[in-house]
Amino acid sequence: MMSITSHNLDFKRSVLDLVACGCSTSASIDRFSVRKYAKTGSRNSSRGCGARRSVFCRQNLARCRVYSTKAPDTLLNGIGQSPPTLLHLKKESTSPISLANLFEVVSDDLRTLNQNLQSIVGAENPVLMSAAEQIFGAGGKRMRPALVFLVSRATAELVGLKELTTEHRRLAEIIEMIHTASLIHDDVLDESDMRRGKETVHQLYGTRVAVLAGDFMFAQSSWYLANLENLEVIKLISQVIKDFASGEIKQASSLFDCELELEEYLLKSYYKTASLIAASTKGAAIFSGVDSSMGKKMYEYGKNLGLSFQIVDDILDFTQSAEQLGKPAGSDLAKGNLTAPVIFALEKEPKLREIIESEFYETGSLDEAIKLVKACGGIEMAQELAKEKADLAIQNLQCLPRSSFRMALEQMVMYNLERID
């Protein structure tokens, strides 16, 4: 069992970058302070708000203890080194990036995957099959399997593979099944009625069937995973399923908690979102047969992309309309789930803390809280954090040869950032 104590947060080496994997010893890790960054953020975003000390400069920073039986190994990268020079991500054209165009280089792979998704669940139980059809039929971006295919093809070129292996394709199917199972369970926990414009499984069939359908998909994906007979990948993906539960528990135990640190938020985001993406990209590299250093780079790419995606999603919860989101704006905050924009804003506006801790008891208090988050620069500071993680993701791709597949992986990072432009 591993224990890690987190102190001050360094954006270049956050708690996520310093968690050890497969280490049976305890580790206590000190972080550097980034007061310069915090002051810059305060100057740019504190207009009209009572300026307070930044989240990075707390005198009495709460400690966050993390326990894990198997945490990702590459999160230790960067200790004792100077922070990397961040790349400047500039668009080569003014036209927005289309996912359809971005995935064109693996479109045949995705078509095959879509044909297999419903049949791979199995037809033993008509209700479970119907539930699977409901959510698979709702479409979705298929971002995770697309990343599997892109990394698979980009790394396969390095070792002279002309075509993807059966393991590559089965990994993409397993990843999408795990993601789908997590969505079914998330909708139950969040009591969501709609998913991708369709009624959710629990809305149609009830909570009991939804939970069992999610469990069945987790079990089925685990069966296919075991049949890949690659112990490294089995351990990697099995950890993801554990991380999902850890993320939900961390979130449920910190609702309306204004003492929540940015480190804890990032760790929860890793568990809920980035863990699966990181495992997807590393697993693809493993099946290509590249060396372990390449696998670690692909893992870091997936981790940083996943964190950036989650931060952007949390920003959109404040900046998009209910019609765009498919749910009420600020719904995460309404449920007490404090995300990056709120954590930053809490450092500047004492009244926001009072409103949140009252759990929006007074009429109109939620709208007031959303206005305070926007007015105090919470959105802008969260955008900077998302861009920083995106920069790191781009850096992790430099080990790949130039190709249409690497370009698509880079554009995936840019596509994510365009969502907040």
C-alpha positions as CSV (number, residue, x, y, z in Angstrom):
1,M,0.0,0.0,0.0
2,M,1.3,3.4,-0.9
3,S,0.8,6.7,0.9
4,I,1.5,10.1,-0.6
5,T,1.3,13.4,1.2
6,S,0.7,16.4,-1.0
7,H,1.8,19.9,0.0
8,N,2.0,22.9,-2.3
9,L,0.9,22.4,-5.9
10,D,3.3,23.0,-8.8
11,F,1.4,23.2,-12.1
12,K,4.4,21.6,-13.9
13,R,4.5,18.7,-11.4
14,S,1.0,18.3,-9.9
15,V,0.1,15.5,-7.5
16,L,-0.9,13.5,-10.5
17,D,2.6,13.7,-11.9
18,L,4.1,12.5,-8.6
19,V,2.0,9.4,-7.8
20,A,4.1,6.3,-7.8
21,C,3.0,3.1,-9.6
22,G,3.5,-0.4,-8.4
23,C,5.6,0.9,-5.5
24,S,5.2,-0.9,-2.2
25,T,7.0,1.8,-0.2
26,S,5.7,5.0,1.2
27,A,6.5,8.3,-0.5
28,S,6.2,11.8,0.9
29,I,6.7,14.3,-1.8
30,D,7.1,18.1,-1.4
31,R,5.9,20.4,-4.2
32,F,7.4,23.8,-5.2
33,S,5.3,26.9,-4.9
34,V,4.1,28.7,-8.0
35,R,3.5,32.1,-6.5
36,K,4.6,33.8,-9.7
37,Y,1.8,32.1,-11.7
38,A,-0.8,32.7,-9.0
39,K,0.0,36.4,-8.9
40,T,-0.2,36.7,-12.7
41,G,-3.6,35.0,-12.6
42,S,-4.8,37.3,-9.8
43,R,-3.7,40.4,-11.8
44,N,-5.6,39.2,-14.8
45,S,-8.8,38.0,-13.2
46,S,-9.4,39.8,-9.9
47,R,-11.0,42.9,-11.2
48,G,-14.2,43.7,-9.2
49,C,-13.5,41.1,-6.6
50,G,-12.1,41.2,-3.1
51,A,-8.5,40.0,-3.7
52,R,-7.5,37.2,-1.5
53,R,-4.4,34.9,-1.4
54,S,-4.2,32.5,-4.3
55,V,-4.9,28.8,-4.0
56,F,-1.2,28.3,-4.6
57,C,-0.1,30.5,-1.7
58,R,-2.1,29.1,1.2
59,Q,-0.3,29.4,4.5
60,N,-2.2,26.5,5.9
61,L,-2.6,24.2,2.9
62,A,-4.6,21.2,3.8
63,R,-2.9,17.9,3.3
64,C,-4.3,15.4,0.9
65,R,-3.5,11.8,1.5
66,V,-3.9,9.3,-1.4
67,Y,-3.9,5.6,-1.0
68,S,-3.7,3.3,-3.9
69,T,-2.8,-0.4,-4.4
70,K,-1.6,0.3,-7.9
71,A,-1.2,3.8,-9.1
72,P,0.1,4.8,-12.6
73,D,3.9,4.5,-12.9
74,T,4.5,7.4,-15.3
75,L,3.0,9.9,-12.9
76,L,6.4,10.1,-11.2
77,N,8.0,11.7,-14.2
78,G,9.5,15.1,-13.8
79,I,10.7,14.9,-10.1
80,G,13.8,16.9,-9.6
81,Q,13.8,18.3,-13.1
82,S,13.2,21.8,-14.2
83,P,9.7,22.4,-15.5
84,P,9.5,21.7,-19.2
85,T,9.2,24.6,-21.6
86,L,5.6,24.7,-22.7
87,L,4.9,24.6,-26.4
88,H,2.8,27.4,-27.9
89,L,-0.2,25.8,-29.4
90,K,-1.2,27.9,-32.4
91,K,-3.8,27.1,-35.0
92,E,-2.6,26.7,-38.5
93,S,-6.0,27.7,-39.8
94,T,-8.9,29.7,-38.5
95,S,-11.5,27.0,-39.4
96,P,-12.6,24.9,-36.5
97,I,-11.4,21.3,-36.2
98,S,-14.1,18.7,-37.1
99,L,-14.0,15.4,-35.3
100,A,-15.2,13.7,-38.5
101,N,-12.2,15.1,-40.4
102,L,-9.9,14.4,-37.5
103,F,-10.9,10.7,-37.4
104,E,-10.9,10.3,-41.2
105,V,-7.5,8.5,-41.1
106,V,-9.0,5.7,-38.9
107,S,-12.6,5.9,-40.3
108,D,-12.5,2.3,-41.5
109,D,-11.3,1.1,-38.1
110,L,-14.2,3.0,-36.4
111,R,-16.8,1.6,-38.8
112,T,-15.7,-1.9,-38.0
113,L,-15.8,-1.1,-34.3
114,N,-19.4,0.3,-34.6
115,Q,-20.5,-2.9,-36.3
116,N,-19.0,-5.0,-33.5
117,L,-20.1,-3.0,-30.4
118,Q,-23.7,-4.3,-30.1
119,S,-22.9,-7.9,-31.0
120,I,-19.9,-8.1,-28.6
121,V,-22.2,-7.5,-25.6
122,G,-23.9,-10.8,-26.3
123,A,-27.5,-11.7,-26.7
124,E,-28.0,-13.9,-23.6
125,N,-30.4,-11.5,-22.1
126,P,-32.8,-9.4,-24.3
127,V,-33.2,-6.7,-21.7
128,L,-29.4,-6.2,-21.4
129,M,-29.1,-6.3,-25.1
130,S,-31.8,-3.7,-25.5
131,A,-30.0,-1.5,-22.9
132,A,-26.8,-1.8,-24.8
133,E,-28.5,-0.9,-28.1
134,Q,-30.0,2.1,-26.4
135,I,-26.7,3.7,-25.4
136,F,-24.5,2.4,-28.3
137,G,-27.2,3.4,-30.7
138,A,-27.1,6.9,-29.3
139,G,-23.9,7.4,-31.1
140,G,-21.2,9.5,-29.4
141,K,-17.8,10.7,-30.4
142,R,-16.1,7.3,-30.1
143,M,-13.1,9.4,-29.0
144,R,-11.4,6.7,-26.8
145,P,-11.4,3.9,-29.4
146,A,-10.3,6.5,-32.0
147,L,-7.3,7.3,-29.8
148,V,-6.6,3.6,-29.6
149,F,-6.5,3.4,-33.4
150,L,-4.5,6.5,-33.9
151,V,-1.8,5.6,-31.3
152,S,-1.9,2.0,-32.6
153,R,-1.2,3.1,-36.2
154,A,1.3,5.8,-35.2
155,T,3.4,3.4,-33.1
156,A,3.0,0.4,-35.5
157,E,4.9,2.4,-38.1
158,L,7.9,2.5,-35.7
159,V,8.2,-1.3,-35.7
160,G,7.2,-2.0,-39.3
161,L,3.7,-3.3,-38.7
162,K,1.6,-2.9,-41.9
163,E,-1.8,-3.5,-40.3
164,L,-3.3,-3.4,-36.9
165,T,-3.4,-6.6,-34.8
166,T,-6.5,-8.4,-33.5
167,E,-5.4,-7.2,-30.0
168,H,-5.4,-3.5,-31.1
169,R,-9.0,-3.9,-32.4
170,R,-10.2,-5.8,-29.4
171,L,-8.6,-3.2,-27.0
172,A,-10.6,-0.4,-28.7
173,E,-13.8,-2.4,-28.2
174,I,-13.0,-3.1,-24.6
175,I,-12.3,0.6,-23.9
176,E,-15.6,1.7,-25.4
177,M,-17.5,-0.9,-23.4
178,I,-15.9,0.2,-20.2
179,H,-16.6,3.8,-21.0
180,T,-20.2,3.0,-21.8
181,A,-20.7,1.0,-18.6
182,S,-19.4,4.0,-16.7
183,L,-21.9,6.3,-18.4
184,I,-24.8,4.0,-17.5
185,H,-23.7,4.1,-13.9
186,D,-23.0,7.8,-13.9
187,D,-26.5,8.5,-15.2
188,V,-27.9,6.5,-12.3
189,L,-25.8,8.4,-9.7
190,D,-26.6,11.8,-11.3
191,E,-30.2,10.9,-11.9
192,S,-29.9,12.1,-15.5
193,D,-32.9,11.6,-17.8
194,M,-31.1,12.2,-21.1
195,R,-27.9,11.1,-22.7
196,R,-26.8,12.2,-26.2
197,G,-30.4,13.3,-26.9
198,K,-31.9,10.0,-25.9
199,E,-33.5,8.8,-22.7
200,T,-31.1,7.1,-20.4
201,V,-31.1,3.4,-19.7
202,H,-32.3,3.9,-16.1
203,Q,-35.1,6.2,-17.3
204,L,-36.3,3.6,-19.7
205,Y,-35.8,0.4,-17.8
206,G,-35.4,1.5,-14.2
207,T,-32.4,1.8,-11.9
208,R,-32.1,-1.9,-11.2
209,V,-31.7,-2.9,-14.8
210,A,-29.4,0.1,-15.5
211,V,-27.0,-0.9,-12.7
212,L,-27.0,-4.5,-13.8
213,A,-26.5,-3.5,-17.4
214,G,-23.5,-1.5,-16.4
215,D,-22.2,-4.3,-14.3
216,F,-22.7,-6.8,-17.1
217,M,-20.7,-4.6,-19.5
218,F,-17.8,-4.2,-17.0
219,A,-17.8,-8.0,-16.6
220,Q,-18.0,-8.7,-20.3
221,S,-15.2,-6.3,-21.0
222,S,-13.1,-7.9,-18.3
223,W,-13.7,-11.3,-19.9
224,Y,-12.5,-10.1,-23.3
225,L,-9.6,-8.3,-21.6
226,A,-8.5,-11.5,-19.9
227,N,-8.6,-13.3,-23.3
228,L,-6.0,-10.9,-24.6
229,E,-3.5,-12.7,-22.4
230,N,-1.3,-9.7,-21.9
231,L,-0.6,-9.3,-18.2
232,E,0.6,-5.7,-18.5
233,V,-2.5,-4.6,-20.3
234,I,-4.8,-6.6,-18.0
235,K,-3.3,-4.8,-15.0
236,L,-3.5,-1.4,-16.8
237,I,-7.1,-1.7,-17.7
238,S,-8.2,-3.4,-14.5
239,Q,-6.8,-0.4,-12.6
240,V,-9.1,1.9,-14.6
241,I,-12.2,0.2,-13.3
242,K,-11.0,0.6,-9.8
243,D,-10.2,4.3,-10.5
244,F,-13.8,4.9,-11.6
245,A,-15.1,3.8,-8.2
246,S,-12.4,5.8,-6.4
247,G,-13.3,8.9,-8.4
248,E,-17.0,8.6,-7.6
249,I,-16.2,8.0,-3.9
250,K,-13.9,11.1,-3.8
251,Q,-16.6,13.2,-5.5
252,A,-19.4,12.0,-3.2
253,S,-17.3,12.6,-0.1
254,S,-16.4,16.2,-1.0
255,L,-19.7,17.7,-2.1
256,F,-20.2,21.3,-1.0
257,D,-16.7,21.2,0.6
258,C,-15.1,24.6,0.1
259,E,-11.8,23.3,1.5
260,L,-11.3,21.1,-1.6
261,E,-7.9,21.7,-3.0
262,L,-6.9,21.8,-6.7
263,E,-4.7,18.8,-6.2
264,E,-7.7,16.7,-5.0
265,Y,-9.8,18.0,-7.9
266,L,-7.1,16.9,-10.4
267,L,-6.8,13.5,-8.8
268,K,-10.5,13.0,-8.9
269,S,-10.5,14.1,-12.6
270,Y,-7.7,11.6,-13.3
271,Y,-9.7,8.8,-11.7
272,K,-13.0,9.6,-13.5
273,T,-11.7,10.7,-16.9
274,A,-8.0,10.7,-17.6
275,S,-7.2,7.2,-16.3
276,L,-9.2,5.4,-19.0
277,I,-7.8,7.7,-21.8
278,A,-4.2,7.1,-20.5
279,A,-4.7,3.4,-20.4
280,S,-6.2,3.4,-23.9
281,T,-3.1,5.2,-25.4
282,K,-0.6,3.2,-23.5
283,G,-2.3,-0.1,-24.2
284,A,-2.3,0.6,-27.9
285,A,1.5,1.2,-27.8
286,I,2.0,-2.0,-25.9
287,F,0.3,-4.0,-28.5
288,S,2.4,-2.4,-31.2
289,G,5.4,-3.8,-29.5
290,V,7.3,-0.5,-29.0
291,D,9.7,0.0,-26.1
292,S,8.6,0.9,-22.6
293,S,9.7,4.5,-22.9
294,M,7.4,5.0,-25.8
295,G,4.6,3.4,-23.9
296,K,5.2,5.9,-21.0
297,K,5.1,8.8,-23.4
298,M,1.8,7.6,-24.8
299,Y,0.4,7.2,-21.3
300,E,1.4,10.8,-20.4
301,Y,-0.2,12.0,-23.6
302,G,-3.5,10.3,-22.7
303,K,-3.3,11.5,-19.1
304,N,-2.8,15.1,-19.9
305,L,-5.3,15.1,-22.7
306,G,-7.8,13.5,-20.4
307,L,-7.2,16.1,-17.7
308,S,-7.5,18.9,-20.2
309,F,-10.8,17.5,-21.5
310,Q,-12.3,17.3,-18.0
311,I,-11.2,20.8,-17.1
312,V,-12.8,22.1,-20.4
313,D,-16.0,20.1,-19.6
314,D,-16.1,21.8,-16.2
315,I,-15.6,25.2,-17.8
316,L,-18.5,24.6,-20.3
317,D,-20.8,23.9,-17.4
318,F,-20.6,27.6,-16.7
319,T,-20.3,29.1,-20.1
320,Q,-22.7,27.1,-22.3
321,S,-26.5,27.3,-22.4
322,A,-28.7,24.6,-21.1
323,E,-29.6,23.7,-24.8
324,Q,-25.9,23.3,-25.7
325,L,-25.2,21.2,-22.6
326,G,-28.3,19.1,-22.7
327,K,-28.7,19.8,-19.0
328,P,-29.1,23.0,-16.8
329,A,-26.1,25.3,-16.7
330,G,-24.2,25.1,-13.5
331,S,-25.6,21.7,-12.7
332,D,-22.4,20.4,-11.2
333,L,-22.2,23.3,-8.8
334,A,-25.9,22.9,-8.0
335,K,-25.1,19.3,-6.8
336,G,-22.2,20.5,-4.8
337,N,-19.5,19.2,-7.2
338,L,-16.8,21.9,-7.0
339,T,-14.7,22.1,-10.1
340,A,-11.6,24.1,-11.2
341,P,-13.5,27.4,-12.0
342,V,-15.1,27.3,-8.5
343,I,-11.9,26.4,-6.7
344,F,-10.1,29.3,-8.3
345,A,-13.0,31.7,-7.6
346,L,-13.2,30.7,-3.9
347,E,-9.8,32.1,-3.3
348,K,-11.0,35.6,-4.3
349,E,-14.6,35.9,-3.1
350,P,-15.6,35.1,0.5
351,K,-19.3,35.4,-0.3
352,L,-19.1,32.5,-2.7
353,R,-18.1,30.2,0.1
354,E,-21.1,31.3,2.2
355,I,-23.5,30.6,-0.7
356,I,-22.0,27.1,-1.4
357,E,-21.9,26.1,2.2
358,S,-25.6,27.0,2.5
359,E,-26.2,24.5,-0.3
360,F,-28.1,27.2,-2.2
361,Y,-30.8,27.4,0.3
362,E,-32.0,30.8,-0.8
363,T,-33.9,31.3,-4.0
364,G,-31.5,32.7,-6.7
365,S,-28.4,31.8,-4.8
366,L,-27.2,29.4,-7.5
367,D,-27.4,32.1,-10.2
368,E,-25.5,34.4,-7.9
369,A,-22.8,31.9,-7.3
370,I,-22.4,31.3,-11.1
371,K,-22.0,35.1,-11.6
372,L,-19.4,35.3,-8.9
373,V,-17.4,32.4,-10.4
374,K,-17.4,34.3,-13.7
375,A,-16.7,37.7,-12.2
376,C,-13.7,36.6,-10.1
377,G,-11.7,35.1,-13.0
378,G,-12.4,31.4,-12.2
379,I,-13.2,30.7,-15.8
380,E,-10.0,32.3,-17.1
381,M,-7.7,30.6,-14.6
382,A,-9.3,27.2,-15.4
383,Q,-8.7,27.9,-19.1
384,E,-5.0,28.4,-18.4
385,L,-4.9,25.1,-16.5
386,A,-6.6,23.3,-19.4
387,K,-4.1,24.9,-21.9
388,E,-1.1,23.9,-19.7
389,K,-2.2,20.2,-19.7
390,A,-2.8,20.5,-23.4
391,D,0.8,21.8,-23.9
392,L,2.1,18.8,-22.0
393,A,0.1,16.4,-24.1
394,I,1.6,17.9,-27.3
395,Q,5.1,17.5,-25.8
396,N,4.5,13.8,-25.2
397,L,3.9,13.3,-28.9
398,Q,7.3,14.5,-30.0
399,C,8.7,11.0,-29.8
400,L,6.5,9.9,-32.7
401,P,7.5,10.2,-36.3
402,R,5.7,12.8,-38.4
403,S,2.5,11.2,-39.9
404,S,-1.1,11.8,-40.5
405,F,-1.8,9.8,-37.3
406,R,0.4,12.0,-35.1
407,M,-1.1,15.0,-36.7
408,A,-4.6,13.8,-35.7
409,L,-3.4,13.2,-32.2
410,E,-2.2,16.8,-32.0
411,Q,-5.4,18.1,-33.5
412,M,-7.3,16.2,-30.9
413,V,-5.7,18.4,-28.3
414,M,-6.5,21.5,-30.3
415,Y,-10.1,20.3,-30.8
416,N,-10.6,20.2,-27.1
417,L,-9.3,23.7,-26.5
418,E,-11.4,25.1,-29.3
419,R,-14.5,24.1,-27.3
420,I,-13.7,27.0,-24.9
421,D,-12.8,29.6,-27.6
